[in-house]
Amino acid sequence: MYAQMVKTDGTGIKSSEQMTPEERAFQERIDADSRIEPKEWMPAGYRKTLIRQISQHAHSEIVGQLPESNWVTRAPTLERKAILLAKVQDEAGHGLYLYCAAETLGISRDEMFEQLHSGRAKYSSIFNYPTLSWADIGTVGWLVDGAAIMNQVPLQRTSYGPYARAMVRICKEESFHQRQGFHIMMQMAKGTEAQRRMAQDALDRFWYPALMMFGPSDADSVHSAQSMAWKIKIDTNDGLRQKFVDQTVPQAEYLGLTVPDDKLAWNADKFGEGKGGYDFSEPDWDEFFAVISGDGPCNAERLGARVKAWEEGAWYREGLMANAAKQADRQPAQAAA
Ligand code: 3HC
């Protein structure tokens, strides 16, 4: 039902008989786990889906710097400042790897930025929530980077070579990010009563937005079926969400914090069969669709900050281009000398 509320161009999957010979040969390569490289033939829909997903992922990395960079000057110790600064810089690097991977598909970086700034391209819903306390920074590392890893580890096996290779490095760094967040939470949860309350409050506010990061339920996911057939996505949204809950609940227990979900319960029968995972409450999907449609708590602030940075950086980009043109002009003269 909700899928109709999201403006997408997801269409059904073609059967083998409906495919052209080229499409069939391409699908056979995907099914055989071959990697597709930039100059090889690919269906237009495969290219388009990759550009959409990789550029949205890149935008998420860049926009994701904002709620954290906001805390660099307020981090409680010099060590915490240095760690947070390094993490925020890593996220810029992730954005760059991903923009480069998307460029190999024939879209320019300027076009991708234009799509972000005009609101046509999405970025992860999670970054439209505010970071109100230092415990929020711990929670972002623990839950947000934790959810990102859950999604991105399988993407190291995605069918498009440049995307899969970018993911390998990104996942290594995200793993460090998740641990630094958990470490902040360990200190706060075992600190003073006020610190423990801050940690619980952060978990209360970020739990459901973190669950939303995996996208709508499978029934409402317009792209999953085709993206999984093309191995652009490896797991379903609900499958990843379940794995995330199963991994994170014991971590919350270790911290002595309570996941804000009355329905949370381990689901296994007395023979240890059952689902073998937690039952949990769904996030508020109306809130999710409002946030990804531009109506979340911080959408205007986040996009405004990106547009301002782009506009204020124009002189620098122009300088770089002028310098590159000057170097290119000099080269023939140097070659002739
Ligand atoms: N936030 C914003 N939009 C979302 C979303 C989310 N959490 N989940 C889904 N959507 C959008 C989709 O983009 C799609 O809209 P579109 O057609 O306009 O693009 C629509 O909702 C329908 O959802 P689908 O399930 O059909 O979409 P996908 O198949 O693309 O699945 C996804 C969504 C699981 C997020 C998938 O795109 C994906 O795996 N992307 C790669 C990973 C990624 O982008 N991660 C960003 C996380 S943040 C991060 O990594 C930063 C780090 O520093 C923490």
Residues whose N, C-alpha, C, O or C-beta is under 5 A from the ligand:
A	BS01	3HC	V6 K7 T8 Q53 Q56 H57 S60 E61 G64 E91 K122 Y123 S124 S125 V144 D145 A148 N151 M212 M213 F214 G215 P216 D220 S221 V222 H223 S224 S227 I292
